[in-house]
């Protein structure tokens, strides 16, 4: 048994909940991260265990060990519990405990200060159990004897009928609920003319389960008036929308307890705690007080048993969470900064197409979350919403998203029959009308976004005050949001046109139809993420005829900024300047805001140019794309004359929609670049002030950490500890390989093993997946898990990757075919492979592990097959 002692807040944070209980551990963590916590510490749970081991108390405890929850209020059990409580309160604490408490009060100058003495049982205030209001707290305890009495009262409160029944219902043994005790200085008014306000706050709506709002309750004076019901609180609802916190409702009292400014300051504090302790998705229940000047934190614990907010058809049913699309769009483990910006943005834009046609969505849904650090979306709700709104079968939704996951059950028969079917038909027609307007909307937004980015690039960051930086970030976000909304309409449009084209050709040509649809999309010269690859080829050609450029590229190690020393007349230098002006805002895994842009470090690009110089392709990639398109046109010419104009019109619409998707993605990432620079400037200032070790550490903040620093609400205290723990957590997540799908119900989370795994999909000849881009090609496979491994990919190899984003595009120029574990019809890899006219197959989970590097494969992009070939 460990020696009982009083742990200060830093020691409590390190000791963990098994010694300090949830309340004590969380207060220690909050203090460690720089939040304001009253002076105090935690009497470790070892003291309770030692006291309860003395023979009289051990005997009483043993007599209660077999009492079930249903019997806790029986008279006989109540008498025994009363006896247990009396015995604990009358028994002296061990001398070493008394000495430890006395020494701590003296060291912390708390011997004559009113203290709150609060229970912190080791199973209390966790994600599975809260014990809210069950265990005892004592306030205004002054002096050693009063504190010792209050500690025994805390211990005794574990033996009430309510406490016993609660832990029995949770299948917790009496030994599992040992009690630590928090000793905390009481916070009073800052000055004689200050007004103290206290209350509770939730980083969700605990009544409805809505995740996009916060609930604040406030009363004058101390918070015990709220807990006891002596005071009716003012209830304030704050909504989080598109990154903004807004007060939407006040209720309960006629007078205002908190001003708007203080309510929003508290909301920001609550949301920061939501990220600090809840990783951005575990809502927190927080007790606070304001002394008239500052907010102090008295407790934070997870909200347990939160009712899920979802569509009515899915209420009470398990939620299927899938990484199918996010694994490609947001690969790996995003930093806290990236995730904290993306989360509210995705809440705002994900369902823009159903909203745009008048479909009513339930508020506050948790539509996207992290699991082992990766991003997953609620596939069950998404499949139902697109079925219920537009009549899209779940299987069709999955083909657009990519991945292999379960499909929800929908009513049999056509979704367009009956009254509800007529509503779906109208919604589909409205969406078709919106699809026709998308090109004009993007054309209107594009010059405005480019002007916004040009202006942002010219910012003198060093000259900006914190207030000006904050104002810029808000205005930049507000001006960018319309693009996010249009981008989601573009996605819907691209999916719609592709589905119509593919469906018509399938109806006309059978199983050959989808392959022809893919071939008709090649060589459009409209896809910006393909164009950056075409122009890398042009860069290599410019360097081939530029002696100074060839000398520069031949040097080792390669200086990423040495090209600026080339003569102003250098064709390569001029071409690279133009390339970076158009594409320098992009990056490998560019949605991660922490990753340097190619404007910051073009090493990766220059390495691709160097490879193309040494290994020139046999023909221009543009010629290869045009040849694939010409082949498709010849095949189309064999179709009935009546259908050819319609198919060509649909193919042009589909090409344009795919190009718009990639243009929209490029514009979104262009917006990211100046925001990244401003956030880095915040990191530089924190580093200069000694709060961080290096500016890049700021990407381990959540967005509101940075905002609170700019507002002067946080001075960066605790930032280094917060960053260290988040970096450690990120590394641990990266070392794990989570499933693509998991199910969640009231009992928790269960990984789902898809029956269509690579093993199940394999046969003697090879594997079956989703045909993304038509054609056939063969060659040795090169398994790359990250673009940084590009040096291993040789011309003519089959590129096998987990998924691809625009950072992979340069590698497509040397690959004969593409195989991906994940990727749908609208994935970046699919769009660029079709544009280049190279075969591509996706949705073969586990294929990277099943293949052997260098093994010869044939990729059949017409039929979605990856075939083994005999090694030569």
Phi, psi and omega in degrees: 000131181293154178288126178297141177201165175266124180261133173287176187298319179297319179292324178295320178299322181282329185288327177089173187289338181289340175254331187249355186071166183296318183296310182294320180295315181294323175296320176298319179294317179300316177299317182298326182271005174094007175282154182281115178235137180300157176301141180161200182184193187228126169281117188297157183295346179299328180295318177297315181299320180294317180296316183287352180270351178293146191308311183299317181288324178296322179294315179297319180295318179299327181289344181256000188295329185259014180282121178281167182302321184293339184259001188298332182262005178297146184305316182296318180293320179299319178298317180294322177294320176301317180297321179295316179297316180297317181297319180295316184289333181271341183278132178292142174292151179305147183305323182293331177288314179302317181294321181295319179294316181299315181297320182294316180299321178291314183297322183269004181058044182245006185297329182245019183254136175299129182242151165264129179245113192231139178293148176214071182296151188291340175259006185270149174059039175249183182290337183262334184213139182251327186055027185301124176076003184268317180268161193268150170231146176239138181247160175059041176272120183239125176094160186300311184298318179296321180293317179297320177298318181294325177298316180293326176296320176300314180300315183296331184291349175284355186240032170272161177304320181295316181294317180296315181296320183297313182288332175294319180296331179268008180058037176259129178286163179298327180289334180284348184245050173295153190247117164273167182225130177269130174249120189223132175297136176289139177263127176245184179302143182297324180211174184299329182259014178270150178250119179275140178227141181221169177169196177236161179212146178236136177273035176195182168258105188293342181281321186254342186084004181295132185265354185258017179214160180242148178243124179244133175238132186223140174226156174292148175081218184271158184287344180294337176294328177286313182297320182282346181086007179291333182238136172279126184278159164277128180256125183238129176253127179242129181256143175257114182222124178051038177084358181254140171262125182227137174284125182244347181201142169231137182207166171105313183231154177286329182265156176272124177273319177244134173292166177302318182296316180289325178297319179288325174298317177296318179299318178297319179297316179298318182291326175296321178293323176306323178275322183292317183256335185250009177054027175084001180218347176265102183302149184243144175252117193237136170256138186215163169215150176240127185272014185099350180227314185227156174270134177244145182256129183252342181187148168214132179216155178295145171280123183257155176054044181286127180294131181286136174268120182208181178292146184306323183293342183252003181297135178078003181249152179301148178262130174266117178258131185230144175256017188307305182274322183292333180296331177270316185284325183227070188290157176073207182250110180291150173292166180299320180299312180300313184293323182289336175276319183292321188303303179293332178294314180294325175303323185281328192247344191301319184254036183294327181294310176299320179298321184295336179258011174092011179286131183272120179257141177294138181286158169074014180293143170274089188274343181212143182207174177255147172218123189049039175083342181273161182265132178229146176245159181286093183291325180301311180294319182296314179300318182292316184298316181286334172288311186291328181276311188245356182077018181283121179297146178306325180296323179292321176301318181295322180296323178290322183281325188090176183082168177235115184214165180295159178241140180288159174280135174235160181303143179293162178089181181291136177287354185256017177263153175076186184297315179294325179296323178295321178296322178293320179297317178297318179297320179295320177295320177297319179297320178300319177298320177295322178302324180289336182269348187299316179304318180293321180297315180293321179298326178288322184282327189304308180295329179291319179292319179295322176293321178300316182290319179299317179296319181294324180294336182273000181299138171268092187297325182296333184273350184281135171283162177305319179296321179291323177296318180296316179298319179297315181300318179294314181295321179298316179295317181296320181286340181273334186304318179304327178294319178300319179294316179294323180300320178292326174294323176298317178301314178298319180297314180299317178295320180295310180297319180296318180296318181294313180299312182295320181295319179296316181290326176295318179297323184280323190238001181074216185293345178283342185302309181301325179295318177294322177303315180295318182294327180293345182268359182285155169061036181283337186057027180244349189271112187297323181285341170277324180299325179296330175287315176306317185283341169294321175301317178296323177299318179296321178294323177296319180293329182299331182251022183229101186302316182296321180293319179296321178297316180299314183290340181277347184287148176228132356286158181286126176273112186296339181248007180293338180298336179292343178273358177290155180303148180300337180274356183298121177301322180293316180300314181297320180293321180292322176301317179294320180298313181292327177298326182270326189231002186293345178284352184269173185197167169288127186051061192289341181288343174280111187293341179285340183285132179300142175282162178294336171296327180283319185210100182271019184307312182303317181294315182296327176294323178293320177297317180299320178296315181295328175296317183281335185227069184295136178294157183293334176210162181300139177298333176294321178295320179296320179293318179296324179295320178297320179293318180298321178298320178294320180295323177296319178293322179294327181298341179277354180277165180305138184305321183300324185276338188298313180298320180295317181294319179296320179296316179294321180296320178296318177298319181292318177299315182296319180295318178296320178295320179297322178301314181290325175295316179299318178297320179296320180293321178299319180289329175297323176296324181299322189300307180293329176296320177300318182295320179293317179297321176297324178296322174300317178298322179296319181291322177293324177292317179297329179275359176088005182278333180234159178275329180206153186302324184296344178297340182298339180288352173269359171282160161274164185301321182288339170299312180296318180296319180295326175296315180295327180282350183081012179276347179214133183263008180092000178300133180084357184298319183297320179290320179299314180296316182300317182288324178290323177295318179296318179295319179299317179297320179295319178295318181298333181283349181260157176237092183284163177289162178285339184220140168217157179252146179230131172223192184296340180276344179134208188245137177227120176300146181250127175264110182294135178293342180266045180288172181301323181295316181292326184278346183278146171227191184298330184272330183163219187233153177244132178222210181259123179285115183259321183219131192280172182110170179228140177207152182227155177167176176289140181274140174239117184269112178241128178261353179203145179301339179296345178270016188302332184300338181278346183273121180253161180303132179091352178290154168274122180274121176247123186220157177296318175191174180224151170231182185303339177295339179276345189308316181303332182285337179297335182293337181251353182273142175275337181198166184231134174233128181230145175293323185226144175156130179259186181299332182259011180289158178303314182301320180294313184296315183286322177298318177296319179299318181281345181076030177253142182297144179212138177226137180227186176063052172234084182303135177082004184297327181296324179283333182281336182274161174244128183304128181093348178299140181277132181229155166243128180256118180257094182284350176284321187246004179069041182240143171242112191251139175286143171240154179293131179299137178262000000 
